[in-house]
Amino acid sequence: QVQLVESGGGSVQDGGSLRLSCVASGRTDRRYAMGWFRQSPGKEREFVAAIGWSGASTRIGDVAKGRFSVSRDNAKETVYLQMNSLKAEDTAVYYCQGPYGYWGQGTQVTVSS
């Protein structure tokens, strides 16, 4: 089993920044990619960003291009999502996905205009 714990969410004003963290524990016995997704009320969960094991390979979703970046620290088993130039439409619960398809519980991000 894998446990994923997100943190770093909160309330910011339009144009602000936040950095989310996701710490993995448990069955992390192999190299694994990590991903960030988000879900707003009434909408389906959508892809935000992903990063390979080494950190050299990243993919940013259309909703985040040019504003968000993803990184990781394998020594800490942590992946980060740096979010800049936040907009009201970025308001959502942000989830990380880890090895074997496990999900975290999510962290709320609220952007006010």
Secondary structure, DSSP 4 states (H G I P E B T S, - for coil): -EEEEEE--EEEETT--EEEEEEEEES--S---EEEEEE-TTS--EEEEEE-SSSS-EEE-TTTTTTEEEEEEGGGTEEEEEE-S--GGG-EEEEEE-GGG-B---EEEEEE-
